[in-house]
Amino acid sequence: MNPEFATLRSLLNRRIELIADHAFRAADAPGHLAALQQISELISQEHLRLRPLLSGRLAHFLQQASYSKALEYLDETNG
């Protein structure tokens, strides 16, 4: 795995975990939404930081907020 993409991969995984955390959403819907917004902002920042290193396909997934596809791409390519 390219170490440059470790933070991006971690953020993408965290977003998936947050989406799946139904107990958090049920207990604190505004907090859950805020956490999702925060992780999305961090993903956007990481996208900008990595822009020169991104393949066209990965850049496309991140631009379109296709975060599951971006994570799959990283896993498939050992990005």
N, C-alpha and C positions, 0 to 999 in steps of 0.2 A: 504494500500500500504506500502510495506517495504520502509522506508525512505532512505535506502542505495541505492535504485535504482532510486531515484528522479532525480538525475543529468543525469543518462543514459537515462531515459525516455524523459527528456527535450531535450537532444542532438538529440535523434532519431526523435523527433517531429520537431525540428528545421531543420534537414536535409530534411525531407519531405516538409516542407514549402519552403526551398530554391529550391528544385527541381521543385516545382510548380510555382515558381516566374518567369514567362516567361518575364515579363516586365524588371526585373533586368538582365536576360540573354540577352535580346534584346538590352538593353541600354549599357551593359558593360560585354560582354562575358568573357574576361579575369578575371575580378573581380568576376563574378559569379563562374567561375571555381575555383578561389583561395578560395572563401568562402566555396565551397563544399569540397575542399581539407582540409581546416582548420577544418571544422566540423567533417570530417572523422578521422582526426588525434586525435581530442578530444574524439571521440567515442572509438578509439583504446586505448587511455590512460585510459579511464574509464573502458574499458574491462579488461585491465591489473590490475587495482586497485581492481576490483570486483571479479577477477578470483576465489578466494577461496569461494565465496558465490554463484557462478553461478551453476544452474542446468546444467546437460549435454546438454539438448536441447537448452537452452539459449546460452550456450557457443558455441555450434555448429553454431547457427544462426549468432552470432557475428564473429566467425572465418571465416565464409563463406561470410561475409558482406551482409547477408540477413537481412538488417536492418528493413524492413517493417515487416518481420516475427518475429523479435526480439521484436518489439513494440507490435505486436498483442499478443505475448506470455506474455509479461508483463501485458498487459491489461486483458487478460484472467485469469491469475493466481494472479492478484493483487500483482505482484512481487514487 
